[in-house]
């Protein structure tokens, strides 16, 4: 799961915590040109994407990995709005399924706006499917983070969250990558989420991705003092990095 990436990539993603494209042009047949669609990554902006219909609901644990680039639609057999790549940053793409209709799966997207979703056709060998029973629950009011698997709590820790002017966004998110830190010394590993800051359009020139990471000391514990990222203790990060990509992170 661990993906080491270049220093520049990590700095752009989370430096401030420690571009959008058009939806596509029509081809000669009047249909959107797939190559012109924005990529569904943390760098993407897909304003046409349907909002997560139940941001507080549980899923059945299904996660999907596209075996090739797939078109994301705004509904079952609907209008193309984006492209789902095989990789997110340098980690393989794994996205959670929030609804099924036959071969069509509604998935959460890692792009802006927060809560963006879309539909992909999973027929044939388009995707690899897996079941992920792990869930991370973040309670901002109580400054707590827990990892659960099914009905079993595997651990709970006190955390730090975004300060009032730069809050950690609420809703369903998921772990999109695992990055080995090579620039800053505040965390050996950073776990970028599909969520983005609602108050910062960018962190250090990047897309304002919210991440989970440690801090040089424990002065953050039980405080709202970050730019939106979730700060955890080393013990918590040691357990979080064991979770599969695509793991749901419910933030309330």
Number of C-alpha atoms within 10 A of each C-alpha: 13 17 14 17 16 13 13 12 16 22 20 17 24 27 19 20 25 20 13 14 15 16 22 17 14 12 11 8 7 8 12 18 15 21 12 17 21 23 27 26 22 25 21 21 24 26 17 18 25 20 17 20 12 12 16 13 11 12 16 12 18 21 25 20 21 21 15 13 15 21 21 30 23 19 18 18 12 12 15 23 27 32 22 24 19 18 18 19 22 17 18 20 23 28 27 28 23 23 16 13 10 10 11 17 23 24 23 28 34 32 27 27 21 24 23 25 27 29 31 26 19 17 11 7 9 16 20 12 16 13 11 20 18 20 22 22 17 24 16 23 11 13 17 18 24 18 21 16 12 12 8 9 13 12 14 15 16 20 24 29 29 22 15 12 14 19 20 27 21 18 18 23 28 24 27 30 28 29 23 18 20 17 15 13 12 15 21 16 22 22 23 25 26 29 32 29 25 19 14 17 14 20 21 15 13 20 23 28 29 28 26 24 25 25 18 11 10 14 10 20 19 19 18 24 20 21 24 31 31 27 31 26 20 18 11 20 19 13 12 21 19 11 19 19 25 28 24 28 23 20 19 16
